[in-house]
């Protein structure tokens, strides 16, 4: 009798453990789906940091600075933006300020007025 009772209790615990694993997996799958949906809705962008290397009203000057930067630092993504009344060049897609700061130190050797700005970045 004791043996049968312990088998029943042990079996019930086993089923409960399997049920908990299934519920956990379902929750994980729901979170993955929510993240994918958020990614679609946000256009693949999230809050992060970039480095501003230039801003000014002269569009031709902005383009020459961008060309100069790209020839020296081709490993960084560059973005042109118009923030009225200035043309702006932003560099990189950094999730944390620390990541941006590491690149900023390299960039400031050639572009001493560069600085970190908060904004939307492309998700990799």
Steps between C-alpha positions, in 0.01 A plus 500: 500500500774742597684416177192571285437828683859614448476409129184707466652800681826470304310478172296806592817700576649389169188615313503832687866555406422427134201735515719777648758452223228520237358818652848655516566412135167652398584823684843513334342450158249778571782737597692414183189572292442831681861605438473410131177700472658800675795476262262507201299792640806708592657460157798318644605797713548539873632758743876524505793728425685643203795730462441841343808600302364802313210741484463817295282679247722428198395174333813480282723537806305222671555270202874575490530424872309175449732400214807582709363301794403199287844484341669504842248291701326266258402256779234739634155547350434867420164675479404836354217681670337839465413656834377841400698715425803268519631208299629237738729200468443224755721195538440148630221308670580448869270339755690646796679825562811305595516338154463845340768644727755238388448602136491868589856482632622366164300753300602805704860462384383617154175675592563670837153661517316166480264412784246234601128557446198294596266388225347217304740236370469212259476160666750245375 
